[in-house]
Amino acid sequence: MGSGGRVKVRQKNKVTLNQLTAHEVADRVAKREVTAVEVTEACLRKIDEVDPLIRSFIRVDREGALWRAADLDRRLDEGERPGLLSGVPVALKDIFCVKGQEITCGSRILKGFISPYDATIVRKLREAGAVFLGQTNMDEFAMGSSTENSSYGPTRNPWDPERVPGGSSGGSAAALAADEAITSLGSDTGGSIRQPASLCGIAGMKPTYSRVSRYGLIAYASSLDQIGPFGKDVEDIALVLEVISGHDPLDSTSVSLEVPRFRDALVDDIKGMKLGVPRECFVEGMEAGVEKAFRAGLEKFQALGAEVIEIGLPRIPYSVACYYILSTAEASSNLARFDGVQYGIRSGEAEGLLDMYESTRRAGFGEEVKRRIILGTYVLSAGYYEAYYEKALKVRRLIKEDFDRVFSSCDCVVMPTSPCVAFEIGARMKDPLQMYLSDIFTISVNLAGLPAISIPGGFDERNLPVGLQIIGPPFSEEKILRTAYTFERNTDFYLRKPELKE
């Protein structure tokens, strides 16, 4: 049985290079106080030390990371202007295409697939001077809430290795919480950045749908997927978001808006802001420690000068059912391409084309992926499309209208990120419905296409992290970052780090 986490507080004058934030590393590398190679080596040493236990990474590109760091140092020494993320070692979820590297989405079916191109966010990170450490573990094709549905086995939570890190971006979250990387990226379809950020005690942001290009993200549910950063503090979130945002002609859904300088929004002042708290967020089944930390967070916001008001989001209880109809329908279409013909593995025992399709997909996909493909195919089939899929689309519109209405009376919505802290590995694997309910506070944000951040909001009685979620209207990332930054600067939760047990 997991006993909970042991806490140590980060003291800025006593940190190793791998414990620095992204903005600290970029600043020191730019001033040539440290080299990119030194920071990269510190992260690689930490990976060697703790990843045999945590298993954040599927693949570590040690040689490539050190080469890129050395090349960056050489160019900076020759007078090249540093980028916003110069020398910052980054961990990437195993769902982003990186040219020349194997990308598998945590699945057997893509084993051996080498990407022929970079995702847009990978290109932007590279141009900003980031150093790629490797690919992190994830629920297969981003389908899960615990990073247990991976063909590579589960990732463990640094706060208690007997517990999950959350999912589906659990590898990226755990790598950052364990200081194996300086920053990391994930994808969020129904909470897959915010929920693991909450369970691992770090910050994680889902931007507005279309703010960040999805080109090179292997799709799960295209109308819901969004790429976003994890950070050791809110300033790191703002910095990385500034790098990866912007219009991309390769993604027809990316918006043509000028990218703000998000770091300018980091002002320690929320006096006069109105924060809405949905009465529906106090659901049956919320753990007592989560509710206690959340209510304490609301009191902190009030003490900082914000007005906390009660609001109603009456369709939130329907969001889980709505999400699992729409996302599985889109998944059944998106995953049809993985059939043994163009990508990854192919069954060698098949007799004929149809048999090859069936045997490849049977052997290549895990149980959760099969479950969602079958469900998605069912809701799109003749006779059920109108009964399920069309109704879910109507409910999605009503959920967005609920948010539009409340944002006419408040600046941001504040909710818990997850109704529970990190649960024990295996505890919910045999109960998919219980697992799906882990995302009850995050799913509605994706359905409405809104931006939201999860930041450390406290700890329960076992010293396990509790996340606080801040949600805003479309393209209000600056307002969200300001609110999160103010809370962070007036608490010490983000400074507390897990002390890994030997």
Wavefront OBJ file of the C-alpha trace (Angstrom):
o trace
v 0.000 0.000 0.000
v 1.225 3.489 -0.832
v 1.779 5.629 2.226
v 1.953 9.057 0.602
v 4.712 11.516 -0.137
v 7.659 12.974 1.736
v 8.163 16.692 1.182
v 11.242 18.826 0.846
v 11.151 22.552 0.085
v 13.159 23.908 -2.829
v 15.626 26.536 -1.644
v 17.004 28.588 -4.522
v 20.518 28.782 -3.100
v 20.765 25.006 -2.688
v 19.599 23.588 -6.009
v 21.440 21.463 -8.533
v 21.280 22.389 -12.201
v 18.526 19.864 -12.974
v 16.336 21.444 -10.263
v 16.354 24.876 -11.886
v 13.342 26.274 -13.686
v 13.348 26.836 -17.452
v 13.622 30.605 -17.135
v 16.543 30.230 -14.710
v 18.371 27.859 -17.052
v 17.763 30.030 -20.139
v 19.008 33.099 -18.288
v 22.173 31.426 -16.981
v 23.000 29.817 -20.318
v 22.447 33.122 -22.143
v 24.828 34.861 -19.704
v 27.284 31.920 -20.087
v 27.227 31.307 -16.341
v 26.608 27.628 -17.107
v 26.738 25.662 -20.331
v 23.928 23.781 -22.014
v 26.058 20.640 -21.762
v 26.362 20.996 -17.975
v 22.581 21.326 -17.552
v 21.907 18.428 -19.921
v 24.401 16.209 -18.116
v 22.717 17.038 -14.784
v 19.344 15.926 -16.157
v 20.811 12.746 -17.653
v 22.420 11.877 -14.308
v 19.053 12.308 -12.587
v 17.396 10.098 -15.192
v 20.017 7.414 -14.544
v 19.408 7.741 -10.800
v 15.612 7.674 -10.564
v 14.091 6.533 -13.857
v 14.617 2.807 -13.265
v 12.010 3.327 -10.525
v 9.801 6.109 -11.939
v 9.900 5.014 -15.597
v 9.019 8.424 -16.968
v 10.912 7.857 -20.200
v 10.324 5.347 -22.967
v 13.452 6.426 -24.841
v 16.322 8.688 -23.758
v 18.328 10.223 -26.599
v 21.514 10.670 -24.566
v 23.910 11.039 -27.495
v 21.621 13.366 -29.437
v 20.896 15.550 -26.398
v 24.569 16.040 -25.592
v 25.377 16.762 -29.246
v 22.640 19.395 -29.475
v 23.744 20.983 -26.193
v 27.384 21.126 -27.313
v 26.385 22.583 -30.686
v 24.316 25.263 -28.947
v 27.216 26.144 -26.631
v 29.515 26.496 -29.638
v 27.083 28.796 -31.455
v 26.511 30.964 -28.369
v 30.253 31.254 -27.799
v 30.566 32.444 -31.410
v 28.093 35.247 -30.700
v 24.766 33.795 -31.809
v 21.827 35.455 -30.080
v 20.287 33.096 -27.485
v 16.724 31.869 -27.902
v 14.036 31.970 -25.239
v 14.785 28.373 -24.237
v 18.528 28.246 -24.873
v 20.016 25.172 -23.212
v 16.729 24.059 -21.610
v 16.426 20.229 -21.598
v 12.891 19.263 -22.616
v 11.026 15.960 -22.294
v 8.454 15.249 -25.010
v 5.418 13.019 -24.747
v 5.712 10.037 -27.098
v 2.998 11.497 -29.328
v 4.921 14.314 -31.043
v 6.754 13.598 -34.272
v 10.513 14.214 -34.048
v 12.385 13.764 -37.313
v 14.554 10.664 -37.352
v 13.296 9.307 -34.031
v 10.996 6.418 -33.161
v 7.523 7.585 -32.081
v 5.046 4.998 -30.815
v 2.288 6.710 -28.767
v 2.936 4.121 -26.074
v 1.598 1.412 -28.417
v 2.927 -1.861 -29.812
v 1.289 -1.147 -33.157
v 3.704 1.712 -33.943
v 6.852 -0.104 -32.845
v 9.650 0.768 -35.256
v 7.950 3.811 -36.793
v 10.550 6.532 -37.462
v 9.096 9.985 -37.995
v 10.102 11.611 -41.299
v 9.401 15.150 -40.052
v 9.209 17.417 -36.985
v 5.950 18.480 -35.391
v 5.521 22.245 -35.522
v 6.004 22.567 -31.775
v 9.208 20.518 -32.004
v 10.527 22.831 -34.709
v 9.669 25.898 -32.633
v 11.320 24.480 -29.517
v 14.415 23.593 -31.519
v 14.592 27.121 -32.960
v 14.289 28.554 -29.429
v 17.374 26.590 -28.325
v 15.752 23.704 -26.428
v 17.577 20.397 -25.990
v 15.451 17.252 -26.423
v 16.069 14.519 -23.854
v 13.741 11.875 -25.289
v 10.172 10.573 -25.300
v 8.096 10.106 -22.165
v 5.638 7.368 -21.320
v 1.902 7.812 -21.872
v -1.394 5.989 -21.948
v -1.587 4.302 -25.345
v -2.750 6.830 -27.950
v -3.506 9.188 -25.024
v -6.414 7.011 -23.891
v -6.333 6.943 -20.110
v -6.085 8.875 -16.864
v -3.205 7.106 -15.142
v -0.396 6.181 -17.600
v -1.085 2.538 -16.879
v -2.448 1.824 -20.376
v 1.001 1.793 -21.976
v 2.619 -1.113 -23.766
v 5.809 -0.098 -21.917
v 4.271 -0.542 -18.473
v 3.118 2.080 -15.956
v 4.923 5.234 -14.888
v 5.124 5.822 -11.134
v 4.419 9.009 -9.209
v 7.552 10.588 -7.669
v 5.530 11.533 -4.585
v 4.768 7.852 -3.942
v 5.998 5.214 -6.420
v 3.097 2.954 -5.480
v 0.715 5.500 -7.029
v -0.052 6.677 -10.549
v 1.175 10.016 -11.931
v -2.105 10.643 -13.747
v -2.544 10.489 -17.475
v -2.341 10.373 -20.296
v 0.724 12.651 -20.141
v 1.920 11.058 -16.898
v 5.453 10.426 -18.116
v 6.007 14.110 -18.900
v 4.536 15.172 -15.553
v 6.513 12.637 -13.514
v 9.768 13.536 -15.308
v 9.340 17.158 -14.282
v 8.270 16.401 -10.717
v 11.360 14.195 -10.309
v 13.643 16.903 -11.810
v 14.669 14.614 -14.679
v 13.915 17.469 -17.093
v 13.691 21.249 -16.876
v 10.368 21.436 -18.691
v 8.158 19.030 -20.628
v 5.226 18.947 -23.019
v 2.062 16.905 -23.221
v -1.251 16.773 -25.009
v -4.649 17.396 -23.424
v -7.805 15.809 -24.881
v -9.919 15.616 -21.740
v -7.535 16.756 -19.023
v -4.366 14.870 -19.911
v -2.051 17.762 -19.026
v -3.928 19.254 -16.090
v -4.809 16.021 -14.283
v -1.235 14.620 -14.152
v 0.040 18.101 -13.264
v -2.329 18.015 -10.292
v -1.332 14.510 -9.185
v 2.397 15.277 -9.550
v 2.360 18.690 -7.855
v 3.486 20.829 -10.814
v 1.913 23.367 -13.183
v 0.346 22.330 -16.472
v -1.637 24.317 -19.030
v -4.103 23.490 -21.771
v -4.236 26.513 -24.116
v -7.307 27.615 -26.045
v -8.117 25.172 -28.831
v -6.266 26.440 -31.955
v -3.743 28.562 -29.999
v -0.997 25.944 -30.606
v -0.525 24.039 -33.866
v -1.377 20.341 -33.741
v 0.653 19.512 -36.856
v 2.800 16.508 -35.972
v 0.639 15.505 -33.001
v -0.621 11.965 -33.608
v -4.356 12.460 -33.225
v -6.700 10.869 -30.708
v -9.757 13.153 -31.013
v -9.010 16.031 -33.360
v -11.692 18.453 -32.155
v -10.485 18.095 -28.557
v -6.708 17.543 -28.683
v -4.482 20.452 -27.674
v -0.747 20.669 -26.940
v 0.506 22.423 -23.831
v 3.424 22.801 -21.415
v 4.272 21.526 -17.961
v 6.327 23.826 -15.747
v 8.009 23.950 -12.360
v 6.374 27.336 -11.921
v 3.921 29.585 -13.767
v 6.689 31.648 -15.355
v 7.922 28.504 -17.113
v 4.404 27.900 -18.443
v 4.271 31.446 -19.852
v 7.731 31.133 -21.386
v 7.133 27.820 -23.165
v 3.632 28.839 -24.263
v 5.107 31.934 -25.874
v 7.495 29.731 -27.868
v 5.004 27.132 -29.123
v 1.973 29.367 -29.848
v 1.085 30.944 -33.174
v -0.569 30.374 -36.515
v 0.652 27.450 -38.607
v -0.344 27.068 -42.285
v 0.162 23.315 -41.858
v -2.737 23.169 -39.354
v -6.041 24.409 -40.757
v -7.465 24.741 -37.229
v -4.713 27.022 -35.889
v -5.837 30.589 -35.318
v -4.219 33.577 -37.000
v -3.641 35.773 -33.948
v -0.544 37.591 -32.799
v 1.161 35.750 -29.945
v 1.202 37.881 -26.788
v 4.294 38.185 -24.633
v 2.736 35.979 -21.985
v 5.437 36.771 -19.431
v 4.164 40.355 -19.271
v 0.955 38.987 -17.709
v 2.852 37.731 -14.643
v 1.753 40.429 -12.219
v 1.215 39.688 -8.536
v -2.164 41.404 -8.309
v -5.724 40.100 -8.664
v -7.501 42.783 -6.642
v -10.997 43.321 -7.960
v -11.087 40.173 -10.075
v -14.220 38.019 -9.896
v -13.630 34.290 -9.623
v -16.587 31.975 -10.159
v -16.902 28.693 -8.270
v -19.432 26.248 -9.766
v -21.755 24.780 -7.187
v -21.604 21.575 -9.256
v -17.910 21.046 -8.460
v -18.678 19.850 -4.929
v -19.581 16.388 -6.172
v -20.184 13.227 -4.228
v -16.967 11.254 -4.236
v -14.590 14.211 -3.962
v -11.936 13.265 -1.447
v -12.025 15.191 1.818
v -8.405 16.280 1.464
v -9.086 17.718 -1.997
v -12.116 19.662 -0.820
v -10.254 21.018 2.210
v -7.321 22.216 0.066
v -9.692 23.726 -2.512
v -11.666 25.685 0.090
v -8.400 26.938 1.587
v -7.374 28.052 -1.893
v -10.594 30.033 -2.273
v -9.896 31.753 1.045
v -6.415 32.640 -0.201
v -7.870 34.197 -3.362
v -10.214 36.292 -1.217
v -7.331 37.375 1.017
v -5.477 38.498 -2.103
v -8.336 40.795 -3.059
v -10.395 38.708 -5.471
v -14.153 38.370 -5.150
v -15.248 34.724 -5.075
v -18.812 34.175 -6.277
v -20.967 31.104 -6.722
v -21.938 30.241 -10.284
v -23.813 27.445 -11.996
v -22.577 25.130 -14.748
v -25.573 22.786 -14.814
v -24.377 20.608 -17.710
v -21.055 19.626 -16.108
v -22.592 16.332 -14.864
v -23.195 15.383 -18.503
v -19.680 16.209 -19.700
v -18.149 12.776 -19.083
v -20.811 10.931 -21.083
v -20.688 13.573 -23.823
v -16.896 13.394 -24.016
v -16.711 9.614 -24.258
v -19.189 9.553 -27.121
v -17.472 12.280 -29.145
v -13.859 11.337 -28.397
v -14.320 7.647 -29.128
v -16.157 8.437 -32.360
v -13.232 10.556 -33.519
v -10.733 7.952 -32.296
v -12.396 5.181 -34.301
v -11.789 7.282 -37.412
v -8.294 8.548 -36.553
v -6.949 5.127 -35.604
v -8.285 3.391 -38.718
v -4.986 4.236 -40.462
v -3.037 1.875 -38.188
v -3.649 -1.411 -39.961
v -0.236 -2.912 -40.659
v 0.125 -1.416 -44.144
v 1.962 1.904 -43.736
v 3.038 2.245 -40.084
v 4.666 0.098 -37.435
v 4.170 -3.623 -37.060
v 2.440 -6.049 -39.406
v 1.165 -9.488 -38.517
v 3.212 -12.171 -40.246
v 0.664 -14.914 -39.696
v -2.191 -13.452 -41.726
v -3.827 -15.084 -44.746
v -5.154 -12.346 -46.955
v -5.582 -8.597 -46.543
v -8.590 -8.560 -44.183
v -7.024 -11.171 -41.929
v -3.826 -9.085 -41.848
v -5.792 -5.997 -40.761
v -7.554 -7.922 -38.007
v -4.539 -9.791 -36.642
v -2.322 -6.681 -36.706
v -4.833 -4.549 -34.830
v -5.633 -7.377 -32.416
v -1.960 -7.782 -31.496
v -0.980 -4.114 -31.747
v -3.687 -2.321 -29.766
v -4.144 -2.605 -26.012
v -7.445 -3.307 -24.279
v -8.390 0.321 -23.574
v -7.765 1.381 -27.177
v -9.824 -1.541 -28.466
v -12.619 -0.622 -26.056
v -12.748 2.971 -27.296
v -12.533 2.060 -30.990
v -15.446 -0.355 -30.582
v -17.493 2.213 -28.652
v -16.739 4.914 -31.218
v -17.647 2.697 -34.139
v -20.897 1.782 -32.396
v -22.040 5.378 -31.798
v -21.328 6.246 -35.439
v -23.132 3.239 -36.864
v -26.454 3.349 -38.679
v -29.344 3.615 -36.238
v -27.225 4.948 -33.383
v -25.632 8.059 -34.913
v -28.714 10.188 -34.213
v -29.371 8.595 -30.822
v -25.881 9.157 -29.428
v -23.454 11.152 -31.578
v -25.825 13.936 -32.643
v -27.171 14.309 -29.102
v -23.645 14.524 -27.725
v -22.879 17.341 -30.184
v -25.933 19.226 -28.899
v -24.871 18.716 -25.280
v -21.391 19.969 -26.173
v -22.928 23.183 -27.478
v -24.956 23.591 -24.279
v -21.818 23.116 -22.150
v -20.087 25.883 -24.089
v -23.146 28.126 -23.676
v -22.980 27.541 -19.900
v -19.400 28.805 -19.852
v -20.233 31.762 -22.115
v -22.957 32.764 -19.689
v -20.851 32.593 -16.530
v -17.981 34.507 -18.119
v -20.334 37.459 -18.509
v -20.308 37.752 -14.701
v -16.810 36.577 -13.712
v -13.248 36.800 -14.992
v -12.229 33.187 -14.416
v -13.745 29.958 -13.143
v -11.931 28.143 -10.330
v -12.385 24.421 -9.699
v -10.394 21.504 -8.334
v -8.380 19.847 -11.097
v -9.147 16.316 -9.942
v -11.653 14.972 -7.386
v -8.906 12.777 -5.951
v -5.186 12.715 -5.318
v -2.944 10.114 -6.943
v -4.470 6.664 -6.494
v -2.621 3.382 -6.184
v -1.382 1.611 -9.273
v -3.961 -0.961 -10.379
v -6.734 0.410 -8.155
v -9.023 1.448 -11.028
v -7.877 -0.661 -13.947
v -10.785 -3.083 -13.599
v -13.377 -0.309 -13.317
v -13.218 1.873 -16.462
v -16.142 4.056 -15.368
v -14.416 4.947 -12.103
v -11.259 5.746 -14.070
v -13.203 7.967 -16.501
v -14.667 9.978 -13.591
v -11.130 11.067 -12.654
v -11.479 13.702 -15.391
v -14.870 15.078 -14.389
v -13.489 18.577 -13.648
v -11.337 18.842 -16.776
v -13.371 17.360 -19.634
v -15.842 20.232 -19.982
v -12.964 22.631 -20.727
v -11.971 20.601 -23.789
v -15.560 20.311 -24.958
v -15.826 24.109 -24.864
v -12.346 24.700 -26.338
v -11.276 26.874 -23.396
v -7.861 27.585 -21.848
v -7.137 26.305 -18.342
v -4.202 25.789 -16.020
v -3.610 23.481 -13.073
v -1.244 24.733 -10.374
v -0.206 23.241 -7.023
v -3.033 24.090 -4.626
v -2.087 22.246 -1.467
v -1.621 18.783 -0.037
v -3.875 16.223 1.590
v -3.247 14.567 4.947
v -0.821 12.096 3.292
v 1.305 14.875 1.772
v 0.008 14.078 -1.715
v -0.443 17.059 -4.072
v -3.818 18.660 -4.800
v -4.262 20.715 -7.969
v -6.152 23.985 -8.343
v -7.649 24.661 -11.788
v -8.224 28.131 -13.272
v -10.349 28.386 -16.435
v -10.891 31.417 -18.648
v -12.765 32.512 -21.784
v -11.218 31.728 -25.190
v -7.780 33.321 -25.692
v -7.646 34.638 -22.117
v -4.362 32.896 -21.295
v -2.905 36.152 -19.987
v -5.696 36.562 -17.444
v -5.341 32.933 -16.346
v -1.569 33.222 -16.011
v -1.888 36.389 -13.924
v -4.357 34.699 -11.566
v -2.201 31.583 -11.267
v 0.996 33.589 -10.781
v -0.539 35.650 -7.973
v -1.694 32.532 -6.136
v 1.681 30.854 -6.646
v 3.707 33.824 -5.388
v 1.663 33.965 -2.195
v 1.935 30.269 -1.333
v 4.852 27.856 -1.179
v 3.163 24.774 -2.663
v 5.119 25.033 -5.920
v 8.398 24.985 -3.987
v 7.650 21.665 -2.326
v 9.261 18.677 -4.004
v 8.944 14.911 -3.555
v 11.720 13.217 -1.665
v 12.066 9.946 -3.489
v 12.313 6.906 -1.209
v 15.330 4.698 -1.671
l 1 2 3 4 5 6 7 8 9 10 11 12 13 14 15 16 17 18 19 20 21 22 23 24 25 26 27 28 29 30 31 32 33 34 35 36 37 38 39 40 41 42 43 44 45 46 47 48 49 50 51 52 53 54 55 56 57 58 59 60 61 62 63 64 65 66 67 68 69 70 71 72 73 74 75 76 77 78 79 80 81 82 83 84 85 86 87 88 89 90 91 92 93 94 95 96 97 98 99 100 101 102 103 104 105 106 107 108 109 110 111 112 113 114 115 116 117 118 119 120 121 122 123 124 125 126 127 128 129 130 131 132 133 134 135 136 137 138 139 140 141 142 143 144 145 146 147 148 149 150 151 152 153 154 155 156 157 158 159 160 161 162 163 164 165 166 167 168 169 170 171 172 173 174 175 176 177 178 179 180 181 182 183 184 185 186 187 188 189 190 191 192 193 194 195 196 197 198 199 200 201 202 203 204 205 206 207 208 209 210 211 212 213 214 215 216 217 218 219 220 221 222 223 224 225 226 227 228 229 230 231 232 233 234 235 236 237 238 239 240 241 242 243 244 245 246 247 248 249 250 251 252 253 254 255 256 257 258 259 260 261 262 263 264 265 266 267 268 269 270 271 272 273 274 275 276 277 278 279 280 281 282 283 284 285 286 287 288 289 290 291 292 293 294 295 296 297 298 299 300 301 302 303 304 305 306 307 308 309 310 311 312 313 314 315 316 317 318 319 320 321 322 323 324 325 326 327 328 329 330 331 332 333 334 335 336 337 338 339 340 341 342 343 344 345 346 347 348 349 350 351 352 353 354 355 356 357 358 359 360 361 362 363 364 365 366 367 368 369 370 371 372 373 374 375 376 377 378 379 380 381 382 383 384 385 386 387 388 389 390 391 392 393 394 395 396 397 398 399 400 401 402 403 404 405 406 407 408 409 410 411 412 413 414 415 416 417 418 419 420 421 422 423 424 425 426 427 428 429 430 431 432 433 434 435 436 437 438 439 440 441 442 443 444 445 446 447 448 449 450 451 452 453 454 455 456 457 458 459 460 461 462 463 464 465 466 467 468 469 470 471 472 473 474 475 476 477 478 479 480 481 482 483 484 485 486 487 488 489 490 491 492 493 494 495 496 497 498 499 500 501 502
